[in-house]
Amino acid sequence: MTAHQGADRPRYAYLGPAGTFTEAALRQVVTPEEATYLPQVDVVAAIEAVRSGHADRAVVAIENSVEGGVSAVLDTLATGDPLMILGEVLVPVGFVLAGRPGTAIGDVRRVAAHPHAWAQCRRWLAAHLPGVVHVPATSNTAPAALLAGSGDPVGFDAALVPPPAVEHYGLAPLAQAVADNPHAVTRFVVVGPPGPVPPRTGSDKTTLVVHLPSNQAGALLEMLEQLATRGVNLSRIESRPIGDSLGRYSFSMDAEGHVEDERVAEALMGLHRVCPHVRFLGSYPRVDAPHGDVRPGTSDADFRAARTWLTALREGRAH
């Protein structure tokens, strides 16, 4: 994931500024000594930087254990010039309520936060700062950078920020560990231009975008049967509006397995036969354990044995 032909240092776009959870994910992929970090104003800009050639890779959040899929990332990957997911990393998520030095928590009336951060702290906020106003931010550290600025009014009194951002931006912690779920985690993916699929490891994930075969009753079942009958388990499936009219949806999904696995390949061919649009977003090593075992009759050996038997039948060598 870190090599780039024809350049001394690969360029990685990510949601900035410094101190975001995305930067923490990026540091798991490649160090600042190995690559050039390109902070972007939002996740769409990070992905489009790869499409335009201004970056070689992008690291973006795709799923949170509390809030689910990141719609902007799912929708941007589902349309436009094809891109591929090359890998994934997990980052634990926690927040601190921080302000400028000298700020007292009793003075806080407006809190800046990324919408996902606000959603993950809403119960704590309701209990400790009832009536506080949410000021949306473009990233988890954008309000920290504003608070650390010239001292001019910024339109809010405090911000929900990642713990490392407090020291990085010279802020004062007003309350620690304010997230409602201490076990929250965000999944980030490494996105690059189309190319060779990362080799199969035996613990892989395949990401797809699929449109339903029709708008009739049973269309979703018909689509899912292509996976279920081949023993392909889904670890994530989300509907997203196609956008051309009301009531038309596509499905973003993560399937357990690799495109080189017989069952996954057969399922992809089945989807291609019955669905009007299938976008393959890559097969890549997964960082967590598979949710289920391979169902009997759907291993690579089972598919190969069935194919050998069918060939023998066609050639008159078996009955």
Solvent accessible surface area in square Angstrom, and as a share of the most:
residue,aa,sasa,rsa
1,M,99,0.44
2,T,55,0.32
3,A,73,0.56
4,H,66,0.29
5,Q,163,0.73
6,G,90,0.87
7,A,45,0.35
8,D,148,0.77
9,R,100,0.37
10,P,11,0.07
11,R,82,0.30
12,Y,0,0.00
13,A,0,0.00
14,Y,7,0.03
15,L,17,0.09
16,G,5,0.05
17,P,46,0.29
18,A,32,0.25
19,G,14,0.13
20,T,4,0.02
21,F,18,0.08
22,T,5,0.03
23,E,19,0.09
24,A,43,0.33
25,A,0,0.00
26,L,0,0.00
27,R,125,0.46
28,Q,104,0.46
29,V,17,0.10
30,V,2,0.01
31,T,54,0.31
32,P,43,0.27
33,E,135,0.61
34,E,92,0.41
35,A,1,0.01
36,T,48,0.28
37,Y,36,0.14
38,L,46,0.23
39,P,76,0.48
40,Q,43,0.19
41,V,109,0.63
42,D,57,0.30
43,V,19,0.11
44,V,59,0.34
45,A,30,0.23
46,A,0,0.00
47,I,0,0.00
48,E,69,0.31
49,A,10,0.08
50,V,8,0.04
51,R,48,0.18
52,S,69,0.44
53,G,41,0.39
54,H,126,0.56
55,A,3,0.02
56,D,7,0.04
57,R,39,0.14
58,A,0,0.00
59,V,0,0.00
60,V,0,0.00
61,A,16,0.13
62,I,1,0.00
63,E,45,0.20
64,N,6,0.03
65,S,72,0.47
66,V,60,0.34
67,E,67,0.30
68,G,28,0.27
69,G,12,0.11
70,V,21,0.12
71,S,48,0.31
72,A,43,0.34
73,V,0,0.00
74,L,8,0.04
75,D,53,0.27
76,T,18,0.10
77,L,2,0.01
78,A,20,0.15
79,T,86,0.50
80,G,50,0.48
81,D,94,0.49
82,P,81,0.51
83,L,6,0.03
84,M,15,0.07
85,I,1,0.00
86,L,21,0.10
87,G,4,0.03
88,E,7,0.03
89,V,15,0.08
90,L,62,0.31
91,V,8,0.05
92,P,105,0.66
93,V,10,0.06
94,G,25,0.24
95,F,3,0.01
96,V,3,0.02
97,L,0,0.00
98,A,0,0.00
99,G,0,0.00
100,R,59,0.21
101,P,98,0.62
102,G,83,0.80
103,T,36,0.21
104,A,52,0.40
105,I,69,0.35
106,G,50,0.48
107,D,88,0.46
108,V,5,0.03
109,R,153,0.56
110,R,100,0.37
111,V,0,0.00
112,A,1,0.01
113,A,0,0.00
114,H,39,0.18
115,P,69,0.43
116,H,51,0.23
117,A,0,0.00
118,W,46,0.16
119,A,10,0.08
120,Q,9,0.04
121,C,0,0.00
122,R,127,0.46
123,R,162,0.59
124,W,42,0.15
125,L,4,0.02
126,A,69,0.53
127,A,77,0.59
128,H,103,0.46
129,L,19,0.09
130,P,103,0.65
131,G,78,0.75
132,V,23,0.13
133,V,69,0.40
134,H,51,0.23
135,V,29,0.16
136,P,95,0.60
137,A,17,0.13
138,T,90,0.52
139,S,0,0.00
140,N,22,0.11
141,T,0,0.00
142,A,20,0.16
143,P,1,0.01
144,A,0,0.00
145,A,36,0.28
146,L,98,0.49
147,L,8,0.04
148,A,48,0.37
149,G,46,0.44
150,S,102,0.66
151,G,48,0.46
152,D,90,0.47
153,P,130,0.82
154,V,43,0.25
155,G,46,0.44
156,F,18,0.08
157,D,51,0.26
158,A,0,0.00
159,A,0,0.00
160,L,0,0.00
161,V,0,0.00
162,P,1,0.01
163,P,67,0.42
164,P,91,0.57
165,A,0,0.00
166,V,17,0.10
167,E,157,0.70
168,H,112,0.50
169,Y,35,0.13
170,G,48,0.46
171,L,15,0.07
172,A,24,0.19
173,P,69,0.43
174,L,34,0.17
175,A,19,0.15
176,Q,117,0.52
177,A,85,0.66
178,V,0,0.00
179,A,20,0.16
180,D,32,0.17
181,N,57,0.29
182,P,111,0.70
183,H,154,0.69
184,A,3,0.02
185,V,43,0.25
186,T,11,0.07
187,R,15,0.05
188,F,4,0.02
189,V,0,0.00
190,V,0,0.00
191,V,0,0.00
192,G,0,0.00
193,P,62,0.39
194,P,82,0.51
195,G,39,0.37
196,P,132,0.83
197,V,46,0.27
198,P,23,0.15
199,P,107,0.67
200,R,102,0.37
201,T,84,0.49
202,G,70,0.67
203,S,40,0.26
204,D,6,0.03
205,K,7,0.03
206,T,0,0.00
207,T,1,0.00
208,L,2,0.01
209,V,4,0.03
210,V,0,0.00
211,H,37,0.17
212,L,43,0.21
213,P,31,0.20
214,S,48,0.31
215,N,128,0.66
216,Q,132,0.59
217,A,111,0.86
218,G,46,0.45
219,A,5,0.04
220,L,74,0.37
221,L,110,0.55
222,E,69,0.31
223,M,0,0.00
224,L,54,0.27
225,E,74,0.33
226,Q,19,0.08
227,L,5,0.03
228,A,54,0.42
229,T,88,0.51
230,R,43,0.16
231,G,14,0.13
232,V,9,0.05
233,N,64,0.33
234,L,43,0.21
235,S,37,0.24
236,R,16,0.06
237,I,71,0.36
238,E,46,0.21
239,S,57,0.37
240,R,54,0.20
241,P,73,0.46
242,I,50,0.25
243,G,68,0.65
244,D,95,0.49
245,S,62,0.40
246,L,183,0.91
247,G,50,0.48
248,R,105,0.38
249,Y,98,0.37
250,S,8,0.05
251,F,23,0.09
252,S,5,0.03
253,M,0,0.00
254,D,1,0.01
255,A,1,0.01
256,E,13,0.06
257,G,6,0.06
258,H,0,0.00
259,V,41,0.23
260,E,100,0.45
261,D,13,0.07
262,E,33,0.15
263,R,32,0.12
264,V,3,0.02
265,A,32,0.25
266,E,40,0.18
267,A,1,0.00
268,L,28,0.14
269,M,112,0.50
270,G,0,0.00
271,L,0,0.00
272,H,141,0.63
273,R,160,0.59
274,V,37,0.21
275,C,11,0.07
276,P,98,0.61
277,H,63,0.28
278,V,41,0.24
279,R,36,0.13
280,F,65,0.27
281,L,4,0.02
282,G,0,0.00
283,S,0,0.00
284,Y,0,0.00
285,P,51,0.32
286,R,17,0.06
287,V,73,0.42
288,D,59,0.30
289,A,77,0.60
290,P,65,0.41
291,H,128,0.57
292,G,40,0.38
293,D,145,0.75
294,V,72,0.41
295,R,115,0.42
296,P,125,0.78
297,G,52,0.50
298,T,8,0.04
299,S,39,0.25
300,D,27,0.14
301,A,60,0.46
302,D,57,0.29
303,F,35,0.15
304,R,125,0.45
305,A,63,0.49
306,A,56,0.43
307,R,109,0.40
308,T,89,0.52
309,W,141,0.50
310,L,72,0.36
311,T,54,0.32
312,A,10,0.07
313,L,60,0.30
314,R,190,0.69
315,E,105,0.47
316,G,54,0.52
317,R,154,0.56
318,A,27,0.21
319,H,202,0.90
